[in-house]
């Protein structure tokens, strides 16, 4: 399948910003299916976070039916969940009680994803939840291993987003000795670290299961697509080379933060067209 048919959107980008947050779970999540369809996008990557948890249909069984009906009505896929919840309630560096609670929450999330036919749970290990040393890496691995097997039994894949150098990331994944551990490739975060996307994608190719479309400045912030240091042509050329055919999720910067004159839907349409052009020219 062509990459052009795999472009989706991060949840929250199809809603007005909340408290000027770049990324959030919107309480009025139902409207995003309609917006997604009208923009010709194929999927939404769902957000699981601590705030407004009772309104989130992937964690409230009373909302399961509504969620599934809207997916079917608008023909929109939800193939992945980014579990920002665990950036605050981490899966390492917690006391025993908190760790048990956090692991139980992850287990419930995996069970719910199975029921809702969501294929991927992505664990972000960046910024406040980054693996900063070998101790963090050992502890995270020890806590996750049992749930990797549990998730595999329910046909839910676990992917990691880290800021580790590609070779180190690959070696770390191999230590889990699991067939159910994968990689999220975020091209913006890669550029901000100064990684060569050609080498990074080649090294991690076997494990890449989800891609975030973003632009960032080297050692700097997220910026409008095309204004940062991502080599989009090289990225999409490499994704084609490795035969990648899973979702491409638009997670680009919001232009409507602190600027009421910017319309979030127009921004997404512009980003979609930019991405299509980059794929076609790769």
N, C-alpha and C positions, 0 to 999 in steps of 0.2 A: 504494500500500500504506500502511496506517495506521502511524504512528510507534510505536504500541503493539506492533507485530510486529517492531520493529527493535532492541529492547533487548538488548544484549550485555554482556559483562564483560571487564575487563582481566585478563590472565593473572596468576596469583599471588594474586589476591583469593579464589580458591576453594581455597586451601591455607593451612596455618598460616604465620604470618610467619617469615621467616628472619633471624636476628640483628636482630629488631625493625625490619627494613626495610619501608617502606610498599609498595614495588614491587620484585618480583624474578621471575626465571625459576625455577620449582620443578623440582628434579630428578625428582620424582615427578609429572611433568606429565600422565601418562596418566589419573590419577584425576579431573582437572578436567573432562574431558568428561562423565563420569557426573554429577558435581555440577551442572554447567551444565544438563544435560538435566533433572535432578530439580527444579531451580528454575524451569523453564519459560523459560529464557533461550535466545536464538537463535544467539549467536555468541561467540567468544573473540577478543580482540585479543592477538596473540602478542607476547612480549617477546624481543628479541634484544639480549643484553648480553655483556660479556666473560667473566664468571664462568660456570663449568660449561658452557662452549661445546660440549664433546664430547658432552654429554647433550641438547643442543638439537636436536630433529629437523629444524628448518629449516636447520641448518648441518651436519648429519651424514647423508650419503646412505644410510648403513646403517639409518637410522631412518625414511626416507621412507615405506616401505610401512606401517609401524606407524601413523604419523601419519595417512595417508590412510584406513586401515581404521577407525581410531577416529572420524574425522570422519563416515564413512559409517554406522558402527554406531549412533552416537548422534544422527545428523542435526544436527550442529553445524557452522556455518560458521566458517572462519577467513579473513576477508576482508582483514585488515590486520596489519601488523607494526610495532610501535613500536621503532625502532632506537636504544635507549638506549646501545648500544655506542659510538655516535659522539658521545656527550656527553663521554666521556673521550678517545677517539681521534678527535679532531675533523677536520672536513673544511676547516679553515682554521687558520692560526696553528700549523702544524706544519713541521718541516724536510722537505726533499725526499724523503728515504727513508721517513719515517713517512707522508707524504702518499700516496706511491705504494702503500704497504701498505694504508692505510685505504681508498683508492679501489678497490683490488683486492678488498678485503673486501666493500665495497658492491656491486661488480659481481657477485661470487659470490652474495651475498644476493639480488640481483635475478634471477639465473639460477635459483636454487633456488625463489624465489617463483613464477616461471613454471611450473616443474615441479610445484609443489604447488597450483597454481590459487589462489594468494594475490594479490589484486588491487592492494594498496596497500602501499608502504613509506613509513612516516612518519619524517621526520627531525626530532627535537626540537632546536630552536635556542633553548633557554631555560636559565636558571640558568648552569651552568658552560660551556655551549656557546652562550650568547646572542650575537647579532650586535650588538656594542656601539658600532660606529662604521662609517663608510663604507668604510674599508679592509677590515674583516672582511667586509662585504657584497660588495665587489668580488672578494675572494679566494674566498669560498664560491661565488659565481656562476661564476667562471672554472673552478673545480675540478669543478663539478657538470654543466656544460652538456653535455659529451660523453656522460655517463651518462644524462642525461635522454633523449637520442635513442636510446641503447641500450635503455633500459627501455621506451620507447614501442614499439620493434620487438618486444619480448617481451610487450606488453600488460600491463605492470606500471606503475601510476601512482605518481608521487612526490608526497607531500604534506609541507608544512612546518608546524611549530608554532613560532611566534615570539611575542615580547612586543612586537613593533613596533606602533605606533599603526596603526589600520586603513587610513587613507589612504596612509601610508608603506608598509605591507605590500603594498597593492594595486599601488602604483607600482613597487615592487621586483619583484613577480611579473611585471609587464608587461615589465620590461627583459630577462627571459630569452627572450622571444619564443618560448615553447614551448606546445604544446597538451597537454603531459604533466605540468604542474606545478599542484598543487592546495593546498588549505588544510585543516588540522585546526583546528576551532573548539573551544577548551576554555573552557567557560563560567565555571569557577572562576578560571582565570588571568585571564580578561577582567575579572571583578569585582574581582580583587585589584589590577588596574591602573586601575580606575575608568572603564573604557570603558563606553559606552552600548551594550548588546547589540543594541538595535533598529537603531542606526546601523551597528554593526560587521557584523552579519549582512547588512544591506542592501548595504553597500559590498563585501563579500567573497562575496556570494551565488553568483556565477558559478563560484567556485572551491572552495566548501566541499564536501568529499567525506567527511568523517569528523567526528564530534562526541564529545567527552568530557563526561560528566556528573560534575560536581564542584562543591563549594561552598567558597568561600574568603572570608575577611574582607578588606575593603579594606586594602591594604598589609600583609596578614597571611597566616596559614597556612591550610591546608586544614582544614575542620571538617565535622562531621556535616551531611548534606543538610538544608537548611532552617534551619541555625543561622548561616549566613554572609550575604553581601551579594549573592548571585545572585538576580536577579528571574526565577525559573523560568517564571512565567506569560508574561512578555514574551519570554523566549527561545523557548519552544515555540510561542507564537503566531507569532513571526517565522519560525521554521523551517517551520511549516505554510504561511505566506504565500508563501515562496519555493519551495515544493514539494519541500522536502528529503525524501528517502526512503531514505537510506543508514543505516548503523549508528549507534546511540546507545550508546556504551560507558561503562558504569559504572566510574568511576575515583575514586570517593569515598573519604574517609578511612577507615582501618581503625580499628575500635573495640577490636581485640584486642591492639594494641601495648601492652605493659606491663600488660595486664589479662587474666589467664587466665580470668576469669569471663565474658568476652565470646566468643561463638561467631561465627566468620567467616561461616558459612552463614546464620545468623539475621540477621546484619547485612545481607548481600546481599539477603535476602528483604524486609527492611524497606525497603531502598533501592529495590528494584524496585517495591514498592507505592507508595512516595512518588512515584516517577517517573511511574507510571501515573496517579495522581491529578492530578499537575501537568499532564500532557498532556491529560487529559480536561477540565480546568478552563481550559485555555488558549484 
